[in-house]
Amino acid sequence: MTDVEKTQDQAAVSKQHIKEAAEWYAALADETLAADIKPQWQHWISASSAHGEAWARIESVAKRFDQLRDDGIGTRAPASETLHSLQERRVTRRRTLKTMLVLAGIGSATWLSLSESPYLQMADYVSAKGEIKELALSDGSKAWLNTSSHMDVHYTTEQRLIHLLSGDIFIDTAADSNRPLIVETSHGRLRALGTRFSVAEEGGHTVLAVFEGRVEVDIGQGLNRIIDTGEQISFSKETWGVLRRADPARQAWVNHVLLANDIPLVDLLSQLERYRFGYIYVEPEVAQMRVMGSFPLDEPDVALEMLAASLDIRIDKPIPWWVHIRSKNK
C-alpha cells in the first residue's frame, strides 16, 4: 500500500469511527436506551484507541457549543451535562445523530464534498459560513460571495473568466469592450452583457437572476439563450428550467438581508440555516406558515426572534446549536 493509499485509508477509517461515535452519542441521548446500552458503549470505547479518539471529538463538539451557555453564576456546564440536557428534553435519536454528524464535519454530503476537496480550499476567493464577502476585481467589476462560496478568477488579454466552484455570487460588471466577462459553473457558461446579476450553484442546476442588462447563457450542444433584465432561469447541462421573474431575494443578500415574500417558513429557515452553525428543526404543523418580511443575515438568532414575535410559533434552544420550532400551543 502506498503512502497516499495509507493516508486515504486512515481518513476513511477515522470518518467511520466518528460516525460510530455520533451514533453512540445519539443513542445515549435517548434516556429509554441509555441504561441498557451503556455497558456496550463502554466496551466499544475500550476496544480501540481510535474509538476513544472519535468519542473525544464528538464530545468536544458538544463541549465547544455548551460553553456558549452560562449557568448564571459564571461557570460553564461540562459536555456530560449537554448529553443529560438532551435526555431531559427527550430529543429524538435521529435529530441528535444528524446534528452531531454535521457539527463533527461528516453529516452533510454537500458539506463533506466541499471540506474534502482541496481545490475548493485553494480557490482564489473563499467565504466562510455566515460570511458575505465583497470584492473589488482588477477590472473594476465588483463581486459578492455569499456564505460558504468559492470562486476562481482568471483574467487574460482576451477575456475575464470567473469560475464559480460552489455557493453563489453577485456580479456588478465593469465595462470592457475588448474582454467579455464570462462566468463558468458546472452547468454552463454565462456571458455578461453589461449587467448586474446573481449566479448560484444549487445541487443539480445553476440559477441565474438578472437585475440589470442581459446575460447570454450557453449550456453546450448549441443550447444557448439570452436572459433579460428582471428575468430568472435555472439550467443544467441538458435542460432549461421555466423562465421566471427575478427573485429580489437573490439580490437582497448582498445587503445582508434575507428577504421573504410570502414563502413557507420551512423555506426561509432553510436559507437562514446557511448562515448559522447548528441545526434548525421545524415541526410539520408550522412548516408551511407563510412568511413576509426582511431579516438580518448577520444576526440569524435575531431573525429567529423576529419570527417568533410575528408568527404563532415557539422557538426552543435546548442547546445553543440546536433550534426547535413548534406551535405556540404545544
Contacts in CASP RR format, 6 or more apart in sequence:
PFRMAT RR
TARGET T0000
AUTHOR 0000-0000-0000
METHOD contacts of the structure
MODEL  1
MTDVEKTQDQAAVSKQHIKEAAEWYAALADETLAADIKPQWQHWISASSA
HGEAWARIESVAKRFDQLRDDGIGTRAPASETLHSLQERRVTRRRTLKTM
LVLAGIGSATWLSLSESPYLQMADYVSAKGEIKELALSDGSKAWLNTSSH
MDVHYTTEQRLIHLLSGDIFIDTAADSNRPLIVETSHGRLRALGTRFSVA
EEGGHTVLAVFEGRVEVDIGQGLNRIIDTGEQISFSKETWGVLRRADPAR
QAWVNHVLLANDIPLVDLLSQLERYRFGYIYVEPEVAQMRVMGSFPLDEP
DVALEMLAASLDIRIDKPIPWWVHIRSKNK
1 9 0 8 1.000
13 50 0 8 1.000
14 50 0 8 1.000
14 54 0 8 1.000
15 106 0 8 1.000
17 48 0 8 1.000
17 50 0 8 1.000
17 51 0 8 1.000
17 53 0 8 1.000
17 54 0 8 1.000
18 54 0 8 1.000
18 57 0 8 1.000
18 58 0 8 1.000
18 101 0 8 1.000
18 104 0 8 1.000
18 106 0 8 1.000
19 101 0 8 1.000
19 106 0 8 1.000
20 44 0 8 1.000
20 51 0 8 1.000
20 54 0 8 1.000
21 51 0 8 1.000
21 52 0 8 1.000
21 54 0 8 1.000
21 55 0 8 1.000
21 57 0 8 1.000
21 58 0 8 1.000
22 58 0 8 1.000
22 97 0 8 1.000
22 100 0 8 1.000
22 101 0 8 1.000
22 104 0 8 1.000
22 106 0 8 1.000
23 97 0 8 1.000
24 37 0 8 1.000
24 41 0 8 1.000
24 44 0 8 1.000
24 55 0 8 1.000
25 55 0 8 1.000
25 58 0 8 1.000
25 59 0 8 1.000
25 62 0 8 1.000
25 83 0 8 1.000
25 96 0 8 1.000
25 97 0 8 1.000
25 100 0 8 1.000
26 93 0 8 1.000
26 94 0 8 1.000
26 96 0 8 1.000
26 97 0 8 1.000
26 100 0 8 1.000
27 33 0 8 1.000
27 34 0 8 1.000
27 37 0 8 1.000
27 41 0 8 1.000
27 93 0 8 1.000
28 34 0 8 1.000
28 37 0 8 1.000
28 38 0 8 1.000
28 41 0 8 1.000
28 83 0 8 1.000
28 87 0 8 1.000
29 83 0 8 1.000
29 86 0 8 1.000
29 87 0 8 1.000
29 91 0 8 1.000
29 93 0 8 1.000
29 96 0 8 1.000
30 87 0 8 1.000
30 92 0 8 1.000
30 93 0 8 1.000
30 96 0 8 1.000
31 87 0 8 1.000
31 88 0 8 1.000
31 90 0 8 1.000
33 93 0 8 1.000
34 87 0 8 1.000
44 51 0 8 1.000
45 51 0 8 1.000
45 52 0 8 1.000
45 55 0 8 1.000
57 104 0 8 1.000
58 100 0 8 1.000
58 104 0 8 1.000
59 79 0 8 1.000
60 79 0 8 1.000
61 100 0 8 1.000
61 103 0 8 1.000
61 104 0 8 1.000
62 79 0 8 1.000
62 82 0 8 1.000
62 83 0 8 1.000
62 100 0 8 1.000
62 319 0 8 1.000
63 78 0 8 1.000
63 79 0 8 1.000
63 82 0 8 1.000
65 82 0 8 1.000
65 103 0 8 1.000
65 277 0 8 1.000
65 278 0 8 1.000
65 319 0 8 1.000
65 320 0 8 1.000
65 321 0 8 1.000
66 76 0 8 1.000
66 77 0 8 1.000
66 78 0 8 1.000
66 79 0 8 1.000
66 81 0 8 1.000
66 82 0 8 1.000
66 319 0 8 1.000
66 320 0 8 1.000
67 76 0 8 1.000
68 320 0 8 1.000
69 76 0 8 1.000
69 77 0 8 1.000
69 319 0 8 1.000
69 320 0 8 1.000
70 76 0 8 1.000
71 77 0 8 1.000
77 85 0 8 1.000
82 319 0 8 1.000
85 318 0 8 1.000
85 319 0 8 1.000
86 96 0 8 1.000
86 318 0 8 1.000
86 319 0 8 1.000
89 318 0 8 1.000
91 318 0 8 1.000
91 322 0 8 1.000
91 324 0 8 1.000
95 279 0 8 1.000
95 281 0 8 1.000
95 322 0 8 1.000
98 107 0 8 1.000
98 279 0 8 1.000
99 278 0 8 1.000
99 279 0 8 1.000
99 321 0 8 1.000
99 322 0 8 1.000
101 107 0 8 1.000
101 108 0 8 1.000
102 108 0 8 1.000
102 111 0 8 1.000
102 278 0 8 1.000
102 279 0 8 1.000
103 277 0 8 1.000
103 278 0 8 1.000
103 321 0 8 1.000
105 111 0 8 1.000
105 112 0 8 1.000
105 115 0 8 1.000
106 112 0 8 1.000
110 203 0 8 1.000
114 120 0 8 1.000
114 148 0 8 1.000
114 150 0 8 1.000
114 166 0 8 1.000
119 165 0 8 1.000
120 126 0 8 1.000
120 150 0 8 1.000
120 165 0 8 1.000
120 166 0 8 1.000
123 150 0 8 1.000
123 151 0 8 1.000
123 152 0 8 1.000
123 165 0 8 1.000
124 151 0 8 1.000
124 152 0 8 1.000
124 153 0 8 1.000
125 133 0 8 1.000
125 135 0 8 1.000
125 143 0 8 1.000
125 145 0 8 1.000
125 150 0 8 1.000
125 151 0 8 1.000
125 152 0 8 1.000
125 153 0 8 1.000
126 145 0 8 1.000
126 149 0 8 1.000
126 150 0 8 1.000
127 133 0 8 1.000
127 145 0 8 1.000
127 146 0 8 1.000
127 147 0 8 1.000
127 148 0 8 1.000
127 149 0 8 1.000
127 150 0 8 1.000
128 147 0 8 1.000
128 148 0 8 1.000
129 147 0 8 1.000
129 148 0 8 1.000
129 274 0 8 1.000
129 275 0 8 1.000
129 277 0 8 1.000
130 147 0 8 1.000
130 148 0 8 1.000
130 274 0 8 1.000
130 275 0 8 1.000
130 276 0 8 1.000
130 297 0 8 1.000
131 145 0 8 1.000
131 147 0 8 1.000
132 144 0 8 1.000
132 145 0 8 1.000
132 146 0 8 1.000
132 147 0 8 1.000
132 253 0 8 1.000
132 254 0 8 1.000
132 256 0 8 1.000
132 297 0 8 1.000
133 144 0 8 1.000
133 145 0 8 1.000
133 149 0 8 1.000
134 142 0 8 1.000
134 143 0 8 1.000
134 144 0 8 1.000
135 142 0 8 1.000
135 143 0 8 1.000
135 144 0 8 1.000
135 145 0 8 1.000
136 142 0 8 1.000
137 143 0 8 1.000
137 153 0 8 1.000
137 160 0 8 1.000
137 174 0 8 1.000
138 155 0 8 1.000
139 155 0 8 1.000
139 160 0 8 1.000
139 174 0 8 1.000
139 176 0 8 1.000
139 179 0 8 1.000
139 181 0 8 1.000
140 174 0 8 1.000
141 160 0 8 1.000
141 171 0 8 1.000
141 172 0 8 1.000
141 173 0 8 1.000
141 174 0 8 1.000
141 181 0 8 1.000
142 171 0 8 1.000
142 172 0 8 1.000
142 174 0 8 1.000
143 151 0 8 1.000
143 162 0 8 1.000
143 169 0 8 1.000
143 170 0 8 1.000
143 171 0 8 1.000
143 172 0 8 1.000
144 169 0 8 1.000
144 170 0 8 1.000
144 253 0 8 1.000
144 254 0 8 1.000
145 151 0 8 1.000
145 167 0 8 1.000
145 168 0 8 1.000
145 169 0 8 1.000
146 167 0 8 1.000
146 168 0 8 1.000
146 169 0 8 1.000
146 170 0 8 1.000
146 200 0 8 1.000
146 253 0 8 1.000
147 167 0 8 1.000
147 274 0 8 1.000
147 275 0 8 1.000
147 297 0 8 1.000
148 166 0 8 1.000
148 167 0 8 1.000
148 274 0 8 1.000
149 164 0 8 1.000
149 166 0 8 1.000
149 167 0 8 1.000
149 168 0 8 1.000
149 169 0 8 1.000
150 164 0 8 1.000
150 165 0 8 1.000
150 166 0 8 1.000
150 167 0 8 1.000
151 162 0 8 1.000
151 163 0 8 1.000
151 164 0 8 1.000
151 165 0 8 1.000
151 169 0 8 1.000
152 162 0 8 1.000
152 163 0 8 1.000
152 165 0 8 1.000
153 160 0 8 1.000
153 161 0 8 1.000
153 162 0 8 1.000
153 163 0 8 1.000
154 161 0 8 1.000
154 162 0 8 1.000
154 163 0 8 1.000
155 161 0 8 1.000
155 179 0 8 1.000
156 179 0 8 1.000
157 178 0 8 1.000
157 179 0 8 1.000
158 179 0 8 1.000
159 179 0 8 1.000
159 180 0 8 1.000
159 181 0 8 1.000
159 182 0 8 1.000
160 176 0 8 1.000
160 179 0 8 1.000
160 180 0 8 1.000
160 181 0 8 1.000
160 182 0 8 1.000
161 182 0 8 1.000
161 184 0 8 1.000
162 169 0 8 1.000
162 171 0 8 1.000
162 181 0 8 1.000
162 182 0 8 1.000
162 183 0 8 1.000
162 184 0 8 1.000
163 183 0 8 1.000
163 184 0 8 1.000
163 185 0 8 1.000
164 183 0 8 1.000
164 184 0 8 1.000
164 185 0 8 1.000
164 199 0 8 1.000
164 201 0 8 1.000
165 201 0 8 1.000
166 201 0 8 1.000
167 200 0 8 1.000
167 201 0 8 1.000
168 198 0 8 1.000
168 199 0 8 1.000
168 200 0 8 1.000
168 201 0 8 1.000
168 202 0 8 1.000
168 207 0 8 1.000
168 250 0 8 1.000
169 183 0 8 1.000
169 198 0 8 1.000
169 199 0 8 1.000
169 200 0 8 1.000
170 196 0 8 1.000
170 197 0 8 1.000
170 198 0 8 1.000
170 250 0 8 1.000
170 251 0 8 1.000
170 253 0 8 1.000
170 254 0 8 1.000
171 181 0 8 1.000
171 183 0 8 1.000
171 192 0 8 1.000
171 195 0 8 1.000
171 196 0 8 1.000
171 197 0 8 1.000
171 198 0 8 1.000
171 199 0 8 1.000
172 196 0 8 1.000
173 181 0 8 1.000
173 192 0 8 1.000
173 194 0 8 1.000
173 195 0 8 1.000
173 196 0 8 1.000
175 194 0 8 1.000
180 191 0 8 1.000
180 192 0 8 1.000
181 191 0 8 1.000
181 192 0 8 1.000
182 189 0 8 1.000
182 190 0 8 1.000
182 191 0 8 1.000
182 192 0 8 1.000
183 189 0 8 1.000
183 190 0 8 1.000
183 192 0 8 1.000
183 199 0 8 1.000
184 190 0 8 1.000
185 199 0 8 1.000
185 201 0 8 1.000
185 206 0 8 1.000
186 201 0 8 1.000
186 206 0 8 1.000
186 237 0 8 1.000
187 204 0 8 1.000
187 205 0 8 1.000
187 206 0 8 1.000
187 219 0 8 1.000
187 235 0 8 1.000
187 236 0 8 1.000
187 237 0 8 1.000
188 206 0 8 1.000
188 217 0 8 1.000
188 218 0 8 1.000
188 219 0 8 1.000
188 220 0 8 1.000
188 235 0 8 1.000
188 237 0 8 1.000
189 217 0 8 1.000
189 218 0 8 1.000
190 197 0 8 1.000
190 199 0 8 1.000
190 208 0 8 1.000
190 215 0 8 1.000
190 216 0 8 1.000
190 217 0 8 1.000
190 218 0 8 1.000
191 215 0 8 1.000
191 216 0 8 1.000
191 217 0 8 1.000
191 218 0 8 1.000
192 215 0 8 1.000
193 213 0 8 1.000
193 214 0 8 1.000
193 215 0 8 1.000
193 216 0 8 1.000
193 226 0 8 1.000
194 212 0 8 1.000
194 213 0 8 1.000
194 214 0 8 1.000
195 210 0 8 1.000
195 211 0 8 1.000
195 212 0 8 1.000
195 213 0 8 1.000
195 214 0 8 1.000
195 215 0 8 1.000
195 229 0 8 1.000
196 210 0 8 1.000
196 211 0 8 1.000
196 212 0 8 1.000
196 213 0 8 1.000
196 251 0 8 1.000
197 208 0 8 1.000
197 209 0 8 1.000
197 210 0 8 1.000
197 211 0 8 1.000
197 212 0 8 1.000
197 213 0 8 1.000
197 215 0 8 1.000
198 207 0 8 1.000
198 208 0 8 1.000
198 209 0 8 1.000
198 211 0 8 1.000
198 250 0 8 1.000
198 251 0 8 1.000
199 206 0 8 1.000
199 207 0 8 1.000
199 208 0 8 1.000
200 206 0 8 1.000
200 207 0 8 1.000
200 250 0 8 1.000
202 234 0 8 1.000
204 236 0 8 1.000
205 234 0 8 1.000
205 235 0 8 1.000
205 236 0 8 1.000
205 241 0 8 1.000
206 234 0 8 1.000
206 235 0 8 1.000
206 236 0 8 1.000
207 232 0 8 1.000
207 233 0 8 1.000
207 234 0 8 1.000
207 250 0 8 1.000
208 215 0 8 1.000
208 217 0 8 1.000
208 227 0 8 1.000
208 232 0 8 1.000
208 233 0 8 1.000
208 234 0 8 1.000
208 235 0 8 1.000
209 230 0 8 1.000
209 231 0 8 1.000
209 232 0 8 1.000
209 246 0 8 1.000
209 247 0 8 1.000
209 250 0 8 1.000
209 251 0 8 1.000
210 227 0 8 1.000
210 228 0 8 1.000
210 229 0 8 1.000
210 230 0 8 1.000
210 231 0 8 1.000
210 232 0 8 1.000
210 246 0 8 1.000
211 229 0 8 1.000
211 230 0 8 1.000
211 246 0 8 1.000
211 251 0 8 1.000
212 229 0 8 1.000
213 228 0 8 1.000
213 229 0 8 1.000
214 226 0 8 1.000
214 227 0 8 1.000
214 228 0 8 1.000
214 229 0 8 1.000
215 226 0 8 1.000
215 227 0 8 1.000
216 224 0 8 1.000
216 225 0 8 1.000
216 226 0 8 1.000
216 227 0 8 1.000
217 224 0 8 1.000
217 225 0 8 1.000
217 226 0 8 1.000
217 227 0 8 1.000
217 233 0 8 1.000
217 235 0 8 1.000
218 224 0 8 1.000
219 235 0 8 1.000
219 236 0 8 1.000
219 237 0 8 1.000
219 238 0 8 1.000
219 240 0 8 1.000
220 237 0 8 1.000
223 240 0 8 1.000
225 240 0 8 1.000
227 233 0 8 1.000
227 243 0 8 1.000
230 245 0 8 1.000
230 246 0 8 1.000
231 243 0 8 1.000
231 244 0 8 1.000
231 245 0 8 1.000
231 246 0 8 1.000
232 243 0 8 1.000
232 244 0 8 1.000
232 245 0 8 1.000
232 246 0 8 1.000
232 247 0 8 1.000
232 250 0 8 1.000
233 240 0 8 1.000
233 241 0 8 1.000
233 242 0 8 1.000
233 243 0 8 1.000
233 244 0 8 1.000
234 240 0 8 1.000
234 241 0 8 1.000
234 242 0 8 1.000
235 241 0 8 1.000
247 261 0 8 1.000
248 259 0 8 1.000
248 261 0 8 1.000
249 258 0 8 1.000
249 259 0 8 1.000
249 260 0 8 1.000
249 261 0 8 1.000
249 271 0 8 1.000
252 258 0 8 1.000
252 259 0 8 1.000
252 294 0 8 1.000
253 259 0 8 1.000
253 297 0 8 1.000
256 296 0 8 1.000
256 297 0 8 1.000
256 298 0 8 1.000
257 294 0 8 1.000
257 295 0 8 1.000
257 296 0 8 1.000
257 297 0 8 1.000
258 268 0 8 1.000
258 271 0 8 1.000
258 272 0 8 1.000
258 275 0 8 1.000
258 294 0 8 1.000
258 295 0 8 1.000
258 296 0 8 1.000
258 297 0 8 1.000
258 303 0 8 1.000
259 293 0 8 1.000
259 294 0 8 1.000
259 295 0 8 1.000
260 268 0 8 1.000
260 291 0 8 1.000
260 292 0 8 1.000
260 293 0 8 1.000
260 294 0 8 1.000
260 295 0 8 1.000
261 292 0 8 1.000
261 293 0 8 1.000
262 290 0 8 1.000
262 291 0 8 1.000
262 292 0 8 1.000
263 290 0 8 1.000
263 291 0 8 1.000
264 287 0 8 1.000
264 288 0 8 1.000
264 289 0 8 1.000
264 290 0 8 1.000
264 291 0 8 1.000
265 282 0 8 1.000
265 286 0 8 1.000
265 287 0 8 1.000
265 288 0 8 1.000
265 289 0 8 1.000
265 290 0 8 1.000
265 291 0 8 1.000
265 307 0 8 1.000
265 311 0 8 1.000
265 313 0 8 1.000
265 325 0 8 1.000
266 282 0 8 1.000
266 287 0 8 1.000
266 288 0 8 1.000
268 291 0 8 1.000
268 295 0 8 1.000
268 307 0 8 1.000
269 280 0 8 1.000
269 282 0 8 1.000
269 325 0 8 1.000
272 280 0 8 1.000
272 295 0 8 1.000
272 297 0 8 1.000
272 300 0 8 1.000
272 303 0 8 1.000
272 304 0 8 1.000
273 279 0 8 1.000
273 280 0 8 1.000
275 297 0 8 1.000
275 300 0 8 1.000
276 300 0 8 1.000
276 301 0 8 1.000
277 321 0 8 1.000
278 321 0 8 1.000
278 322 0 8 1.000
278 323 0 8 1.000
279 321 0 8 1.000
279 322 0 8 1.000
279 323 0 8 1.000
280 323 0 8 1.000
280 325 0 8 1.000
281 322 0 8 1.000
281 323 0 8 1.000
281 324 0 8 1.000
281 325 0 8 1.000
282 325 0 8 1.000
282 326 0 8 1.000
283 324 0 8 1.000
283 325 0 8 1.000
283 326 0 8 1.000
283 327 0 8 1.000
283 330 0 8 1.000
285 326 0 8 1.000
285 327 0 8 1.000
285 330 0 8 1.000
286 311 0 8 1.000
286 312 0 8 1.000
286 313 0 8 1.000
286 325 0 8 1.000
286 326 0 8 1.000
286 327 0 8 1.000
289 311 0 8 1.000
289 312 0 8 1.000
289 313 0 8 1.000
291 307 0 8 1.000
291 311 0 8 1.000
295 302 0 8 1.000
295 303 0 8 1.000
295 306 0 8 1.000
295 307 0 8 1.000
296 302 0 8 1.000
296 303 0 8 1.000
297 303 0 8 1.000
304 315 0 8 1.000
304 323 0 8 1.000
305 315 0 8 1.000
307 313 0 8 1.000
307 315 0 8 1.000
307 325 0 8 1.000
308 314 0 8 1.000
308 315 0 8 1.000
312 327 0 8 1.000
312 328 0 8 1.000
312 329 0 8 1.000
313 325 0 8 1.000
313 326 0 8 1.000
313 327 0 8 1.000
313 328 0 8 1.000
314 325 0 8 1.000
314 326 0 8 1.000
314 327 0 8 1.000
314 328 0 8 1.000
314 330 0 8 1.000
315 323 0 8 1.000
315 324 0 8 1.000
315 325 0 8 1.000
316 323 0 8 1.000
316 324 0 8 1.000
316 325 0 8 1.000
316 326 0 8 1.000
317 323 0 8 1.000
317 324 0 8 1.000
318 324 0 8 1.000
END
